[in-house]
Amino acid sequence: MVLGALVDAGASLTLLQEAVKALGLERVGLKAEKAVRGGIGGTRVTVEVGAGRGGPYTWDQFQELVGKSPLPEPVKQRSSRILQRLARAESVAHGSELGKGTLHELGSPDTLVDVVGAAAGFHELKVERVFCAPLPVGRGTVATGHGILPVPVPATLELLREAGAVTASPEQDAPGEMVTPTGAAILTTLAEFRRPAMRLEQVGWGLGFREWKDVPNVLALWLGEQVDEEAVATLVLLETNIDDMTPQILGYVQERLLAHGALDAWFTSIGMKKNRPAVLLSALAPAHLEAIMVELILRETTTLGVRSRPVFRHEAQRETVVVKTTLGEVPVKVKRVGGRVFGVTPEYDACRTIALSRRMPLQEVMRTVAREAAERISGS
């Protein structure tokens, strides 16, 4: 489906076919056709493997074919990374030595063609960064060379776990395997699991072979330009009132929220009915982490409910750079708006270390670093 989405979005089928040919595989090719799944029109790409092929390939053979091919270096590097991640997940999932287990279905040419085709397609479209929405994984069981396995299969689960990938709610699952190990390896290697602010320019639809009743068997590929300056982030604000928990436990809850991806978490003193003093627990998080944050709050606090609402945050450009000052090298956070520098903030821990070692007031260290860093950055 990744190949179908790439071709539908504008990648050249001929170029992908040439990439496959560059691997030196005999009687292996690609075919693309227009079709419809769940009322959505798109492109389905089929890997055609001729009769008479030998047994399954090994991971080393896959890597050798990629390494000795005349493919562009970025395509070879991306393909190699995907194969390495897939091999590692297979060994963990099935308890085999890395690279030594029997590949079964994954040893077919399809695996290598899917991986190299995806890398070549993204390269041709000049895609610099890949982002991925929460993945529906499917349900039920599937017949494999390892026997009947639950869906998602162990290798897919290991890939998702290792990458910290976000999965969609069960309501979006269809019977069967919605994410294969190869697809999971491609996405977890190349993609970040969040949705960026972007200007949408092109959409490609990759179609699967099965027709599901309630869920369209399609993969959407959005192409566009990421909005960097003063980006607008879609976040969710979670709130709940608490009047019967100790400060120690509340502090622990705050730590857990931040550790699980909240951008900020704080407490506000409030008054509740019967004149009870209480706190308002607030957490700001990326929208795709809402379910995780709500579950954590419900599990770790006494509250019976959590309020949520979408919020939008306008962000300035920011970066952390190391600046040489008269007090030493110090990391500073630089704020830019419209390309101009509007703020330079020294990192606290580095300034604290300098203050202690030089026996200087911390505020003097921070003022000195901020002034010298601003002069250097403005003059660069």
Secondary structure, 3 states (H helix, E strand, C coil): CHHHHHHHCCCCHHHHHHHHHCCCCCCEEEEEEEEEECCEEEEEEEEEECCCCCCCCCHHHHHHHHHCCCCCHHHHHHHHHHHHHHHHHHHHHHCCCCCCCCCHHHHCHHHHHHHHHHHHHHHHCCCCCEECCCECCEECEEEECCEEEECCCHHHHHHHHHHCCCECCHHHCCEEECCCHHHHHHHHHHEECCCCCEEEEEEEEEECCCCCCCCCCEEEEEEEEECCCCCEEEEEEEEEEECCCCHHHHHHHHHHHHHCCCCEEEEEEEEEHHHEEEEEEEEEEEHHHHHHHHHHHHHHCCCCCCEEEEEEEECCEEEEEEEEECCEEEEEEEEEECCEEEEEEECHHHHHHHHHHHCCCHHHHHHHHHHHHHHHHHHC
